[in-house]
């Protein structure tokens, strides 16, 4: 999106905004993406659990739905 040749606002400004997602939730989403990337080719079965605060679970579910659509 940011590197496309189109005339999207995101391309012109070099930023993407997610008004429906709070900063702490978006930060946790990015941490999960990094966690998944880091462990996706792991040859061992000892992948650590991704820590997630229970009070953030519903907001993360809503954010995943928003990002998926």
Residue pairs with C-beta under 8 A, 6 or more apart in sequence:
1 8
1 10
1 11
1 16
2 10
2 11
2 14
2 16
3 11
4 11
5 11
10 16
18 26
18 66
18 67
20 62
20 63
20 66
21 29
21 63
21 66
21 67
22 59
24 56
25 56
25 59
25 60
25 63
26 63
28 52
28 56
28 60
29 60
29 63
29 64
29 67
32 50
35 50
39 47
39 48
52 60
